[in-house]
Amino acid sequence: MARKLVESSIYPTKTAAGHFAKGYRGKSFGRPGKPPGSVKVGKVGKYWGVFDYQPQPGGRYMSLEKGKRLGERLYGRGRR
């Protein structure tokens, strides 16, 4: 099963990523929405991200390495 990390979905907590996933799965911005179970929260290094298990062509996704770097830049290195 192919999964892709949704762009800009890196958060410091699982709850925050879950809120993003709920909005991403919903019908907004002219998108048809995603069925339940097609979007799941998972670990990306020390942080949490949203994975799309039914990626669409032309969707906005990023690699795991880019997600780890984004998490460090946003939440790491002494930021509290």
Order of alpha helices (4+ residues) and beta strands (2+ residues): beta-alpha-beta-beta-beta-alpha
